[in-house]
Amino acid sequence: MGISSSNSLMYLLLLFTFSELQIIAGKDTLSCTFRSSPCFRRKAPCPSECPLKSPSDAKAKVCFLDCDSPTCETQCKTRKPNCNGRGSACLDPRFVGADGTVFYFHGRRNEHFALVSDVNFQINARFTGLRPATRTRDYTWIQALGILFGSHKLTVEATPAATWDGEIDHLKFSHNGKELVVPEGHLSAWRGPQSQLRIERTSSKNGVTVTLQEAAEISVNVVPVTREDSRTHNYQIPDDDCFAHLEVQFRFHGLSNKVDGVLGRTYQPDFRNPARLGVAMPVLGGEDRYRTASLVSEDCGVCLFAAKQASEKMDSVSEYGVLDCTGVANGGNGIVCRR
């Protein structure tokens, strides 16, 4: 009888262990691949609520690991920009800084401004907009991003449209001056040389995530200015242009203390937001400081990025081979690295 009880106990233990392995096997395990992260090489399993980093269901939440978090715990998030989250820029550009404070920067239509400029990369924006006869300033929205990273120049643009059709893709890309095609379809992706840049579609059309290796992740979504928006804010949108524009949210890694730009300045350790508390729409200026000559120009009054130095720094790392560790193993065995 004692042997039978022991066998039963052993059977239950084996069954429990097998069940646990089955649960783990159905989850991705995430890790951070850059040494400055407190989560460097630490393996974190995804929650049951969002077990995969890149689920096949475009509407499902994804598993996410904040590589700057001291706890190194995975969490669930949507793949579209959170316009109320830190590092976001949406609407008539409404920014949420690193400190969580909301501010507006209107710029000017058809001009370009540095949103973030650091020693390793720079992100510019082209503003689109209009100025009704009764207004003293432009209504503006972010129409395109210009990303400078090492020797790379990547652009992500919302294409113009008279009327909005969500079944049409309104995204356009270029890399180093040449048109870049990222096939439509959820999880369709393009990877740049040595895996330093990656674009992955987060929906079949009009949504992508852009990853700058060990520097930034940018969530992008294309939306129109709706008739309801126009009535509410008195934009006076014409019938032949819905002003398709970008909603964006940034996550940065390893920024320097001198990072600057319309949004970048809020990541400085000693930044004090000059916007007045209690103001419904706090507007921050600085157009002349952040204006660039083009979407992929590195010149502005406070810009830190210099393509030559950044490229040389990247090349010195690449001499020893670059490992792509962005993949994950479904078996719970940690990250998968490939040259």
LOBAFI-517629 format. One record per atom (N, C-alpha, C, O): residue in one letter; y, x, z. Coordinates in steps of 0.05 Angstrom, whole numbers, padded with zeros to 5 digits, always signed. Each point is the difference from the previous one (the first is absolute). Layout:
residues N
AYXZ...
end
This chain:
residues 339
M-00024+00017+00000M+00024-00017+00000M+00025+00017+00000M+00020-00006-00012G-00022+00029+00027G+00023+00018+00001G+00006+00013-00027G+00023+00004-00007I-00045+00002-00008I+00004+00012-00026I+00013-00020-00019I+00017+00007-00016S-00026-00032+00019S+00011-00021-00017S+00030-00003+00005S+00016-00004-00018S-00008+00005+00044S+00028-00003+00007S+00016+00024-00011S+00022-00004-00010S-00032+00028+00012S+00013+00024-00010S+00004-00002-00030S+00021+00007-00011N-00042-00017-00003N+00002-00002-00029N+00021-00021-00008N+00016+00004-00019S-00015-00026+00035S+00020-00020-00006S+00029+00011+00004S+00018-00006-00016L-00015+00021+00038L+00026+00012+00005L+00008+00020-00022L+00023+00000-00009M-00042+00016+00000M+00005+00019-00021M+00007-00015-00026M+00018+00009-00014Y-00032-00030+00009Y+00005-00016-00024Y+00029-00011+00000Y+00014+00000-00020L-00006-00011+00043L+00027-00011+00003L+00021+00022-00004L+00021-00005-00013L-00025+00029+00024L+00019+00022-00003L+00002+00008-00029L+00022+00005-00010L-00045-00003-00004L+00000+00007-00028L+00015-00021-00017L+00015+00006-00018L-00020-00032+00025L+00013-00021-00014L+00030+00001+00004L+00016-00005-00019F-00006+00010+00043F+00028+00002+00006F+00013+00023-00015F+00021-00002-00011T-00035+00025+00012T+00010+00024-00014T+00003-00005-00030T+00019+00007-00012F-00040-00020+00001F+00000-00006-00029F+00023-00018-00007F+00014+00003-00020S-00009-00024+00037S+00022-00018-00004S+00027+00014+00000S+00018-00006-00016E-00015+00024+00036E+00025+00015+00002E+00005+00017-00025E+00022+00001-00011L-00044+00012+00001L+00002+00016-00024L+00008-00017-00024L+00015+00009-00017Q-00026-00033+00016Q+00006-00018-00022Q+00030-00007+00000Q+00012-00001-00021I-00002-00004+00045I+00029-00007+00003I+00017+00023-00009I+00019-00003-00015I-00026+00027+00025I+00016+00024-00008I-00002+00006-00029I+00020+00007-00013A-00044-00012+00001A-00004+00006-00028A+00017-00018-00018A+00007+00008-00022G+00001-00031+00032G+00017-00018-00016G+00029+00005+00003G+00017-00015-00010K-00009+00036+00024K+00028+00007+00005K+00007+00027-00012K-00017+00018-00002D+00042-00016-00007D+00010+00027-00007D+00007+00015+00025D+00006-00012+00021T-00006+00038-00023T+00010+00018+00022T+00023+00016-00011T-00003+00014-00020L+00026-00015+00033L+00024+00013-00010L+00005+00025+00016L-00007+00002+00024S+00021+00017-00036S+00009+00024+00013S+00026+00009-00013S+00007-00010-00021C+00007+00028+00034C+00025+00011-00011C-00005+00029-00008C-00013+00015+00015T+00023-00008-00038T-00008+00026-00012T+00021+00022+00002T-00003+00021-00011F+00026-00027+00025F+00020+00021+00002F+00002+00009+00029F-00001-00017+00019R+00004+00043-00015R-00002+00012+00026R+00021-00009+00020R-00005+00001+00024S+00028-00009-00033S+00021-00008+00018S-00006-00027+00014S+00014-00007+00019S-00033-00008-00029S-00006-00026+00011S-00016+00003+00026S-00018+00017+00002P+00025-00033+00018P-00017+00000+00025P-00028-00011-00005P-00018+00003+00017C+00014-00015-00041C-00026-00012-00007C-00015+00018-00019C-00020-00009-00012F+00029+00034+00009F-00013+00018-00020F-00030+00002+00005F-00009+00009+00021R-00006-00017-00042R-00029+00002+00000R-00014-00018+00021R-00024+00002+00004R+00039-00018+00010R-00013-00018+00019R-00009-00025-00016R+00015-00011-00016K-00040+00002+00021K-00011-00022-00015K+00005-00026+00016K-00006-00003+00023A+00017-00017-00038A+00006-00026+00013A-00012-00022-00017A+00008-00004-00023P-00028-00011+00034P-00012-00022-00014P+00019-00023-00003P+00017-00005+00017C-00019-00010-00039C+00017-00023-00005C-00009-00024+00017C-00023-00002+00006P+00042-00015+00001P-00007-00024+00015P-00017-00019-00016P+00000+00001-00025S-00014-00018+00038S-00017-00020-00014S+00017-00020-00016S-00009-00010-00020E+00034+00005+00029E+00017-00018-00014E+00009+00010-00027E+00007-00016-00018C-00007+00042+00014C+00008+00013-00025C-00016+00025-00003C+00010+00022+00004P-00036-00024-00012P-00018+00023+00001P+00005+00020-00022P-00012+00022+00001L+00028-00028-00022L+00002+00017-00023L+00029+00009-00005L+00019-00016+00004K-00017+00040-00014K+00027+00010-00007K+00009-00012-00026K+00024-00005-00003S-00042+00000-00016S+00007-00011-00026S-00020-00023-00006S-00018+00004-00017P+00022-00027+00029P-00018-00022-00005P+00002-00011-00028P+00022+00002-00012S-00043-00013+00001S+00000-00011-00027S+00017-00025-00002S+00009-00007-00021D-00006-00007+00044D+00016-00024+00001D+00029+00008+00003D+00008+00011+00021A+00009-00017-00041A+00028+00008+00000A+00015-00013+00023A+00021+00011+00008K-00030-00033+00002K+00014-00014+00021K-00009+00008+00028K+00013-00007+00020A-00034+00023-00018A-00010+00008+00026A+00017+00021+00013A+00013+00016-00014K-00012-00016+00040K+00015+00022+00014K-00016+00026-00002K-00024+00000-00003V+00039+00022+00004V-00013+00026-00003V+00001+00015+00026V+00016-00005+00017C-00035+00024-00015C-00001+00017+00023C+00020+00022-00003C+00003+00012-00022F+00011-00006+00043F+00023+00019-00001F-00001+00018+00025F-00004-00009+00022L+00009+00035-00026L+00002+00019+00022L+00027+00013-00001L+00007+00013-00020D+00009-00017+00041D+00026+00013+00002D-00004+00029+00009D-00006+00005+00023C+00010+00014-00041C-00005+00028+00006C+00021+00012+00019C-00004+00023+00008D+00024-00038-00002D+00020+00010+00020D-00005-00012+00028D+00015+00007+00018S-00035-00024-00016S-00005-00013+00025S-00016+00018+00019S-00020+00012-00009P+00028-00009+00034P-00016+00016+00019P-00026-00012+00008P-00018+00014+00009T+00014-00041-00014T-00025-00013+00008T-00021+00002-00022T-00024-00002+00005C+00033+00006-00030C-00019+00003-00023C-00019-00024-00002C-00024+00004-00005E+00035-00028+00008E-00017-00024-00002E+00007-00014-00027E+00023-00003-00007T-00044-00006-00007T+00004-00015-00025T+00010-00028+00007T-00005-00010+00021Q+00018-00002-00041Q+00010-00027+00003Q+00000-00014-00027Q-00003+00013-00021C+00007-00039+00021C+00001-00015-00025C+00029-00004-00009C+00018-00003+00016K-00015+00003-00043K+00027-00006-00010K-00003-00011-00028K-00021+00003-00013T+00042-00016+00004T+00001-00010-00028T+00009+00023-00018T+00012+00019+00009R-00019-00021-00034R+00007+00022-00019R+00028-00003-00012R+00011+00018-00012K+00001-00042+00015K+00027-00004-00010K+00020+00011+00020K-00007+00001+00024P+00031+00006-00033P+00020+00009+00019P+00006-00021+00021P+00002-00024-00006N+00002+00033+00031N+00009-00017+00021N+00031+00003+00002N+00009+00020+00010C+00005-00040-00020C+00029+00003-00003C+00014+00000+00027C+00025+00004+00002N-00039-00010+00020N+00011+00001+00026N-00010+00025+00016N+00007+00004+00023G-00023+00012-00037G-00011+00024+00013G+00018+00024-00004G+00016+00001-00018R-00020+00019+00035R+00015+00025-00002R-00006+00014-00027R-00022-00001-00011G+00043+00012+00000G-00002+00014-00026G-00001-00018-00024G-00008+00009-00022S+00017-00034+00025S+00000-00018-00023S+00028-00003-00012S+00020+00005+00012A-00021-00014-00038A+00025-00005-00015A-00005-00023-00018A-00016+00002-00019C+00028-00025+00024C-00005-00024-00016C+00026-00015-00004C+00021+00008+00011L-00022-00030-00026L+00023-00018-00003L+00024+00014-00011L-00002+00018-00017D+00026-00026+00027D+00026+00010-00010D+00007+00024+00016D+00014-00002+00020P-00023+00026-00028P-00018+00017+00016P+00005-00001+00030P+00020+00009+00010R-00041-00020+00002R-00001-00002+00029R-00021+00021+00010R-00024-00002-00007F+00034+00021+00022F-00017+00022+00009F-00007-00004+00030F+00015-00011+00015V-00039+00021-00008V-00007+00002+00028V-00006+00029+00006V-00018+00012-00011G+00035+00000+00028G-00002+00028+00005G-00023+00008+00018G-00015-00017+00010A+00013+00043-00005A-00022+00010+00016A+00002-00010+00029A-00020-00002+00014D+00045-00005-00006D+00004-00010+00027D-00003-00031+00002D+00003-00012+00021G-00010+00000-00044G-00004-00029+00000G+00026-00016-00005G-00001-00025-00001T+00023+00039-00002T+00026-00014-00004T+00003-00008-00029T-00006+00016-00018V+00015-00040+00014V+00005-00011-00028V+00028+00007-00008V+00019-00002+00015F-00017+00011-00040F+00027+00005-00012F-00002-00004-00030F-00021-00001-00012Y+00045-00003+00000Y+00002-00005-00029Y+00015+00024-00013Y+00018+00011+00012F-00027-00004-00036F+00014+00020-00016F+00002-00012-00028F-00021-00002-00013H+00044-00005+00004H+00003-00014-00025H+00001+00018-00025H-00009-00008-00021G+00020+00032+00024G+00003+00018-00023G+00015-00014-00022G+00019-00015+00004R-00027+00022-00029R+00012-00013-00023R-00021-00004-00022R-00020+00015-00002R+00023-00036-00013R-00020-00006-00021R+00000+00023-00021R+00021+00012-00006N-00044-00007-00005N-00004+00020-00021N+00006+00029+00009N+00005+00017-00016E-00004-00013+00043E+00003+00027+00010E-00024+00007+00017E-00017-00016+00007H+00016+00042+00000H-00024+00011+00013H+00008+00013+00027H+00021+00013+00002F-00039-00016+00017F+00006+00010+00027F-00026+00012+00012F-00022-00010-00004A+00026+00031+00020A-00023+00012+00014A-00007-00016+00025A+00017-00001+00018L-00040-00011-00018L-00009-00014+00024L-00010+00019+00021L+00006-00004+00024V-00021+00024-00032V-00011+00020+00018V+00001+00027-00014V-00010+00002-00023S+00020+00018+00036S+00000+00027-00011S-00008+00019+00022S+00013+00002+00021D-00035+00013-00026D-00010+00020+00019D-00007+00025-00015D+00003+00000-00025V-00012+00021+00038V-00005+00025-00013V-00024-00002-00020V+00000+00015-00020N-00019-00033+00025N-00024-00002-00017N+00001-00022-00021N-00015+00002-00020F+00032-00021+00024F+00001-00022-00020F+00026-00015+00002F+00015+00003+00020Q-00010-00020-00040Q+00024-00017+00000Q-00007-00026-00014Q-00015+00000-00020I+00026-00022+00030I-00005-00026-00012I+00027-00013-00006I+00016-00005+00019N-00010+00001-00044N+00025-00013-00009N-00006-00029-00007N-00022-00008-00004A+00044-00007+00002A-00002-00028-00009A+00022-00006-00020A+00022+00009+00003R-00030-00025-00023R+00020-00011-00018R+00005-00029+00008R-00019-00015+00005F+00045+00008-00003F+00007-00027+00008F+00007-00017-00024F+00013+00010-00019T-00023-00034+00018T+00008-00020-00020T+00016-00021+00014T-00001-00002+00025G+00016-00014-00040G+00016-00021+00014G+00020-00012-00018G+00000+00003-00025L+00018-00018+00037L+00021-00013-00014L+00024-00005+00019L-00003+00001+00024R+00026-00006-00036R+00023-00006+00016R+00014-00025-00011R+00013+00001-00021P-00017-00024+00034P+00014-00025-00008P+00030+00004+00001P+00010+00018+00014A+00004-00034-00029A+00029+00003-00002A+00014-00002+00026A+00021+00012+00004T-00032-00027+00015T+00013-00005+00025T-00006+00022+00021T+00010-00001+00023R-00027+00021-00030R-00009+00020+00020R+00016+00026-00003R+00010+00006-00021T-00008+00009+00043T+00013+00026+00000T-00020+00023+00000T+00008+00023-00003R-00034-00030+00005R-00020+00021-00002R-00024-00011-00015R-00002-00024-00005D-00016+00042-00003D-00024-00008-00015D-00021-00011+00019D-00003+00009+00023Y-00012-00029-00032Y-00025-00006+00012Y-00021+00019-00012Y-00001+00003-00024T-00015+00010+00040T-00018+00020-00011T-00028-00003+00012T-00004-00010+00021W-00015+00021-00037W-00028+00001+00008W-00012+00026-00011W+00011+00011-00019I-00032-00002+00031I-00013+00025-00009I-00017-00006-00024I-00020-00015+00002Q+00027+00026-00025Q-00015-00005-00025Q-00021+00021-00006Q-00019-00006-00013A+00024+00031+00023A-00019+00021-00006A+00001+00022+00021A+00020+00003+00014L-00042+00011-00011L-00002+00024+00017L-00005+00025-00017L-00015-00001-00019G+00029+00022+00026G-00006+00026-00012G-00009+00019+00021G+00014+00005+00020I-00039+00005-00023I-00013+00016+00021I-00002+00029-00010I-00013+00006-00020L+00025+00012+00035L-00001+00029-00006L-00017+00013+00021L+00005-00001+00024F-00027+00015-00033F-00020+00011+00018F-00011+00025-00013F-00015-00001-00018G+00024+00024+00029G-00007+00025-00013G+00012+00001-00028G+00024-00005-00003S-00041+00010-00017S+00010-00001-00028S-00004-00027-00013S+00006-00004-00024H-00015-00016+00039H-00005-00026-00011H+00025-00018+00001H+00016+00001+00019K-00013-00017-00040K+00021-00020+00000K-00014-00027-00008K-00007-00003-00024L+00005-00014+00043L-00014-00026-00005L+00020-00022+00003L+00016-00001+00019T-00017-00018-00037T+00017-00024+00002T-00017-00025+00001T-00021-00002-00013V+00031-00017+00029V-00013-00027+00002V+00023-00020-00003V+00019-00001+00015E-00022-00016-00036E+00022-00018-00007E-00010-00029-00002E-00022-00005-00007A+00040-00013+00014A-00004-00029-00005A+00013-00005-00027A+00024+00005-00004T-00040-00016-00015T+00011-00005-00026T+00016-00027-00001T-00007-00018+00015P+00028+00017-00031P+00017-00024-00001P-00016-00024-00010P-00019+00003-00016A+00027-00027+00025A-00013-00024-00009A+00021-00023+00001A+00015-00002+00020A-00015-00015-00040A+00018-00023+00000A-00009-00020+00021A+00017-00010+00016T-00043+00005-00015T-00011-00018+00020T-00025+00013+00012T-00012+00017-00013W+00006-00024+00037W-00023+00013+00014W-00026-00013-00007W-00003-00025+00000D-00017+00042-00006D-00027-00009-00004D-00018+00020+00015D-00003+00023-00008G-00009-00033+00030G-00017+00018+00016G-00025+00008-00013G-00014+00018+00010E+00007-00030-00033E-00024+00008-00015E+00006+00023-00020E-00019+00009-00014I+00043+00000+00013I+00008+00022-00016I+00006+00024+00018I+00014-00004+00020D-00023+00028-00027D+00006+00023+00016D+00028+00010-00007D+00007+00005-00023H+00010-00002+00044H+00028+00008-00004H+00004+00029+00010H+00023+00007+00007L-00044+00009-00006L+00002+00027+00009L-00001+00020-00024L-00016-00005-00018K+00032+00025+00020K+00000+00021-00021K+00001+00027+00014K+00014+00004+00020F-00030+00016-00030F-00002+00026+00013F+00006+00022-00020F-00005-00003-00024S+00014+00026+00034S+00002+00024-00016S-00006+00024+00018S+00006+00000+00024H-00017+00021-00036H-00005+00025+00014H+00010+00023-00016H-00008+00005-00023N+00027+00010+00034N+00013+00023-00013N+00010-00008-00028N-00003+00015-00020G+00016-00038+00019G+00014-00009-00025G-00018-00014-00020G+00010-00010-00020K-00036+00008+00025K-00018-00013-00018K-00010-00026+00012K-00006-00002+00024E+00004-00019-00041E-00010-00025+00010E-00028+00002+00011E-00017+00014-00011L+00012-00027+00033L-00025+00001+00014L-00011-00028+00002L+00013-00019+00008V-00039+00016-00016V-00013-00026+00001V-00020+00000+00023V-00018+00016+00001V+00022-00035+00016V-00019-00006+00022V-00012-00027-00007V+00013-00021+00003P-00038+00020-00012P-00012-00025-00010P+00003-00022+00021P-00003+00005+00024E+00007-00029-00034E+00002-00023+00018E-00027-00005+00014E-00021+00006-00012G+00021-00016+00036G-00024-00005+00014G+00001+00011+00028G+00009+00023+00005H-00018-00039+00015H+00000+00008+00028H-00016+00026+00003H-00022+00002-00009L+00034+00018+00023L-00011+00026+00006L-00001+00019-00024L-00010+00022+00002S+00020-00030-00025S+00004+00018-00022S+00019+00022+00009S+00019-00005+00014A-00025+00031-00021A+00015+00022+00011A+00005+00022-00020A-00015+00003-00019W+00036+00012+00023W+00006+00025-00014W+00004+00022+00020W+00013-00004+00021R-00024+00027-00027R+00003+00023+00018R+00012+00023-00015R-00009+00007-00022G+00030+00005+00033G+00014+00022-00013G-00015+00026+00003G-00021+00002+00013P+00032+00020-00025P-00012+00026+00001P-00005+00009+00029P+00018-00003+00017Q-00042+00013-00012Q-00007+00011+00027Q+00002-00022+00022Q+00003+00007+00023S-00003-00032-00032S+00000-00022+00019S+00025-00001+00018S-00001-00012+00021Q+00023+00024-00030Q+00024+00000+00016Q+00014-00027-00001Q+00015-00007+00019L-00020-00008-00040L+00012-00027-00003L-00022-00020-00006L-00019+00007-00014R+00023-00031+00023R-00020-00021-00005R+00014-00027-00001R+00017-00006+00017I-00023-00010-00038I+00009-00028-00002I-00024-00018+00000I-00019+00004-00016E+00018-00023+00034E-00022-00019+00001E+00011-00028+00000E+00017-00007+00016R-00028-00010-00033R+00009-00028-00001R-00011-00014+00024R-00024+00002+00007T+00041-00017+00007T-00009-00015+00023T-00004-00030-00007T-00009-00015+00017S+00015+00008-00041S-00006-00026-00011S-00003+00005-00030S+00007+00021-00010S-00017-00041-00004S-00005+00004-00029S+00026+00006-00015S+00000+00014-00020K+00022-00025+00030K+00026+00003-00013K+00022+00002+00022K-00002-00013+00021N+00023+00028-00027N+00025+00000+00016N-00002+00011+00028N+00019-00005+00016G-00040+00019-00009G-00001+00013+00026G-00015+00026-00001G-00022+00001-00011V+00033+00020+00023V-00013+00026+00001V+00006+00014+00026V+00019-00006+00014T-00036+00026-00008T+00006+00019+00021T+00002+00028-00013T-00018+00008-00014V+00040+00006+00020V+00003+00027-00010V-00003+00020+00023V+00013-00003+00021T-00030+00022-00025T-00006+00020+00022T+00009+00028-00009T-00008+00009-00021L+00024+00003+00037L+00008+00028-00003L-00016+00016+00021L+00004-00004+00024Q-00021+00021-00033Q-00019+00013+00017Q+00014+00013+00024Q+00017+00018-00003E-00026-00026+00027E+00010+00010+00025E+00030-00002+00004E+00012+00014+00016A+00001-00033-00031A+00029-00003+00003A+00008-00029+00003A+00016-00006+00018A-00026-00012-00034A+00010-00028+00001A-00020-00019-00013A-00016+00007-00017E+00018-00032+00026E-00014-00022-00013E+00020-00023-00004E+00015-00007+00019I-00014-00003-00043I+00020-00020-00008I-00014-00025-00010I-00014+00000-00019S+00019-00022+00033S-00010-00026-00009S+00022-00014-00016S+00023-00001+00008V-00031-00008-00032V+00019-00011-00019V-00010-00028-00010V-00023-00003-00005N+00042-00015+00004N-00006-00027-00011N+00023-00010-00016N+00023+00004+00008V-00029-00015-00032V+00022-00011-00017V+00004-00029+00005V-00020-00016+00001V+00045+00008+00003V+00006-00029+00004V+00026-00006-00016V+00015+00018-00006P-00011-00044+00001P+00026-00008-00013P+00020-00009+00021P-00007-00004+00023V+00031+00001-00032V+00020-00015+00016V-00004-00030-00008V+00005-00007-00023T-00013-00009+00042T-00007-00028-00007T+00026-00017-00001T+00021+00008+00009R-00024-00031-00021R+00022-00019-00001R+00009-00008+00028R+00023-00004+00005E-00043+00001+00012E+00006-00007+00028E+00017+00022+00013E+00019-00005+00015D-00027+00031-00019D+00015+00022+00010D+00029-00001-00010D+00019+00004+00014S-00017-00009-00040S+00027+00000-00013S+00017-00022+00012S+00024+00004+00005R-00035-00028+00000R+00016-00021+00012R+00007+00006+00028R+00023-00004+00009T-00042+00015+00007T+00005+00006+00028T+00022+00021+00003T+00018-00003+00018H-00019+00024-00034H+00019+00022+00003H+00023+00001-00020H+00016+00018-00001N-00016-00039-00017N+00021-00002-00020N+00000+00025-00018N+00021+00010-00007Y-00045-00001-00001Y-00002+00022-00018Y+00010-00006-00028Y+00010+00017-00015Q-00011-00043+00007Q+00007-00009-00027Q-00016+00014-00022Q+00011+00011-00019I-00038-00010+00024I-00018+00012-00019I+00001-00014-00027I-00002-00025+00000P+00005+00039-00023P+00001-00014-00026P-00028-00010-00008P-00020+00007+00013D+00019-00023-00033D-00025-00012-00009D-00018+00020-00015D-00024-00004-00003D+00036+00026-00007D-00015+00018-00017D-00009+00026+00015D-00008+00019-00013D+00009-00019+00039D-00009+00024+00016D-00007-00009+00028D+00016-00011+00015C-00041+00017-00007C-00008-00007+00027C+00002+00024+00019C-00008-00001+00023F+00019+00023-00033F+00005+00025+00015F-00025+00008+00016F+00000+00003+00024A-00022+00001-00039A-00024+00011+00012A+00006+00026+00014A+00013+00018-00012H-00023-00015+00036H+00007+00025+00015H-00023+00007+00019H-00020-00014+00002L+00023+00036+00012L-00021+00011+00017L+00005-00007+00029L+00022+00003+00010E-00043-00011+00003E-00002+00001+00030E-00016+00025+00006E-00021+00004-00011V+00031+00012+00030V-00014+00025+00006V-00002+00005+00030V+00017-00010+00015Q-00037+00024-00007Q-00003+00009+00028Q-00011+00028-00001Q-00020+00006-00014F+00032+00012+00030F-00008+00028+00000F-00013+00007+00027F+00007-00009+00021R-00027+00027-00023R-00011+00014+00023R+00001+00030-00006R-00009+00008-00021F+00020+00007+00040F+00004+00028-00005F-00016+00017+00019F-00007-00009+00022H+00000+00034-00031H-00014+00018+00017H+00014+00027+00000H+00008+00011-00021G-00003+00000+00045G+00010+00027+00002G+00028+00004-00010G+00006+00021-00011L+00012-00040+00015L+00027+00003-00009L+00014+00022+00016L-00006+00004+00023S+00025+00010-00036S+00015+00020+00015S+00022-00014+00016S+00006-00024-00004N+00006+00038+00023N+00021-00012+00017N+00025-00005-00016N+00018-00014+00009K-00015+00026-00033K+00025-00002-00015K-00003-00021-00023K+00018-00002-00016V-00040-00013+00015V-00003-00019-00021V+00024-00018-00002V+00012-00008+00020D-00005+00001-00045D+00025-00016-00004D-00006-00021-00021D-00022-00003-00010G+00043-00012+00003G-00002-00021-00020G+00007-00027+00014G+00003-00002+00024V+00001-00018-00041V+00007-00026+00010V-00018-00009+00023V+00009-00009+00021L-00035+00011-00026L-00020-00007+00021L-00009+00025+00015L-00005-00002+00024G+00003+00024-00037G-00010+00024+00012G+00015+00009+00025G-00011+00011+00019R+00038-00015-00019R+00016+00009+00023R-00009-00013+00026R+00004+00011+00021T-00016-00035-00023T-00008-00014+00025T-00024+00013+00013T-00008-00006+00022Y-00005+00025-00036Y-00023+00015+00010Y+00008+00026+00014Y-00017+00015+00010Q+00043-00008-00010Q+00009+00023+00014Q-00003-00004+00030Q+00006-00022+00010P-00015+00043+00005P-00004-00004+00028P+00024-00009+00016P-00003-00015+00020D+00027+00023-00028D+00024-00007+00015D+00016-00021-00014D+00024-00003+00005F-00037-00013-00023F+00015-00020-00015F+00010-00023+00019F-00015-00010+00016R+00040+00003-00019R+00012-00022+00014R+00011-00020-00021R+00018+00007-00014N-00030-00030+00013N+00008-00020-00020N+00029-00008+00004N+00006-00011+00021P+00011+00015-00041P+00029-00007+00003P+00005-00030-00004P+00023-00009+00004A-00043-00006-00012A+00004-00029-00004A+00007-00013+00026A-00012+00006+00021R+00032-00024-00022R+00009-00014+00024R-00021-00021+00008R-00009-00016-00016L+00003+00016+00042L-00019-00020+00010L+00012-00027-00001L+00024-00004+00004G-00040-00016-00009G+00010-00028+00000G+00011-00009-00027G+00006-00024-00003V-00004+00043-00016V+00010-00008-00027V-00023-00011-00016V-00022+00011+00000A+00027-00034-00013A-00022-00014-00015A-00011+00018-00022A-00024+00001-00004M+00041+00013-00011M-00009+00017-00022M+00013+00027+00003M+00020+00006-00013P-00030+00012+00030P+00011+00026+00004P-00003+00017-00026P-00023+00005-00008V+00045+00003-00003V-00001+00015-00026V+00008+00029+00006V+00020+00006+00012L-00038+00012-00021L+00006+00029+00002L+00009+00011-00027L-00011-00007-00020G+00032+00023+00021G+00011+00012-00025G-00013+00026-00006G-00023+00005+00007G+00038+00012-00021G-00011+00026-00008G-00007+00003-00029G-00016+00017-00007E+00026-00035-00010E-00007+00001-00028E+00005+00027-00012E-00018+00010-00015D+00040+00002+00020D+00006+00026-00012D-00018+00022+00009D-00005+00019-00014R-00005-00021+00039R-00018+00021+00011R-00028-00002-00013R-00013+00021-00003Y+00005-00045-00004Y-00028-00004-00008Y-00004-00005-00030Y-00022-00002-00010R+00044+00000-00005R-00001-00005-00029R-00013+00024-00015R+00007+00023+00006T-00025-00029-00024T-00012+00020-00017T+00006-00006-00029T+00007-00023-00007A-00008+00044-00010A+00007-00003-00028A-00019-00018-00016A+00008-00013-00019S-00033+00013+00027S-00020-00015-00014S-00023-00008+00020S+00001+00008+00023L-00020-00022-00033L-00022-00009+00017L-00017+00023+00010L-00012-00001+00022V+00011+00023-00037V-00017+00023+00008V+00017+00025+00004V-00010+00022-00004S+00035-00026+00011S+00017+00023+00006S-00002+00007+00030S-00002-00018+00016E+00002+00044-00010E-00001+00008+00028E+00027+00005+00012E+00002+00008+00024D+00019-00012-00040D+00027+00006+00010D+00013-00023+00014D+00000-00023-00010C+00009+00027+00034C+00018-00019+00014C+00014+00016+00022C-00007+00023+00006G+00026-00035+00006G+00016+00014+00020G-00015+00011+00023G+00008+00020+00012V-00030-00033-00004V-00015+00009+00024V-00029+00005-00006V-00016+00003+00018C+00008-00002-00044C-00028+00003-00007C-00011+00028+00007C+00014+00020-00004L-00038-00020+00015L-00013+00025+00009L-00021+00010-00020L-00006+00024-00001F-00004-00042-00016F-00022+00007-00017F+00008+00019-00022F+00022-00004-00012A-00038+00024+00006A+00004+00018-00022A-00027+00004-00014A-00018+00011+00012A+00016-00021-00037A-00026-00001-00013A-00014+00027-00002A-00024+00002+00004K+00039+00020-00009K-00012+00026-00004K-00013+00010+00025K-00024+00008+00000Q+00038-00010+00023Q-00011+00009+00025Q-00024-00017+00009Q-00020+00010+00010A+00023-00036-00014A-00022-00018+00008A-00025+00004-00017A-00022+00000+00010S+00026+00006-00036S-00022+00005-00018S-00014+00026+00007S-00025+00001+00000E+00040+00020+00007E-00011+00025+00008E-00017-00002+00025E-00021+00012+00003K+00031-00029+00016K-00014-00004+00025K-00027-00014-00006K-00020+00007+00012M+00021-00027-00030M-00025-00014-00007M-00020+00018-00014M-00024-00001+00006D+00035+00018-00024D-00018+00018-00015D-00014+00020+00018D-00023+00007-00004S+00037+00002+00025S-00011+00020+00019S-00024-00013+00014S-00019+00014+00007V+00021-00040-00001V-00023-00014+00012V-00022-00004-00020V-00024+00002+00007S+00031-00008-00032S-00020-00007-00020S-00016+00024-00009S-00022-00003-00011E+00031+00027+00016E-00014+00024-00009E-00028+00001+00012E-00019+00010-00012Y+00016-00022+00036Y-00026+00001+00014Y-00016-00025-00005Y-00020-00005+00013G+00030-00012-00031G-00015-00025-00007G+00010-00022+00018G+00004+00003+00024V-00001-00026-00036V+00009-00024+00015V-00024-00019+00003V-00013-00006-00019L+00008-00002+00043L-00022-00019+00006L+00012-00028+00001L+00019-00005+00014D-00032-00013-00029D+00008-00028+00001D-00017-00013+00022D-00024-00004-00003C+00037-00003+00025C-00014-00012+00023C+00009-00028+00004C-00002-00011+00022T+00012-00002-00043T+00010-00027+00003T-00023-00020+00000T+00004-00023+00009G-00027+00030-00019G-00023-00018+00000G-00012-00003+00027G+00005+00016+00018V-00020-00037-00014V-00014-00005+00025V-00029-00006-00006V-00007-00010-00021A-00009+00014+00041A-00029-00006-00003A-00006-00026+00013A+00009-00006+00023N-00023-00011-00037N-00007-00026+00011N-00022+00002+00021N-00004-00019+00016G-00009+00042-00014G-00022+00002+00019G+00010+00009+00027G-00017+00005+00018G+00042-00003-00014G+00011+00007+00027G-00003+00030+00005G+00001+00008+00024N-00002+00008-00045N-00004+00029+00004N+00026+00016-00003N-00001+00024-00002G+00024-00038+00002G+00025+00014-00002G+00011+00001-00028G-00009-00014-00017I+00028+00032+00012I+00013+00002-00026I-00018+00014-00019I-00018+00015+00007V+00024-00019-00033V-00015+00013-00021V+00021+00017-00015V+00020-00010-00010C-00025+00036+00007C+00019+00018-00013C-00012+00010-00026C-00023+00007-00001R+00040-00006-00020R-00008+00011-00026R+00022+00017-00011R+00024-00005+00006R-00031+00026-00021R+00020+00016-00013R+00012-00015-00023R+00017+00010-00014
end
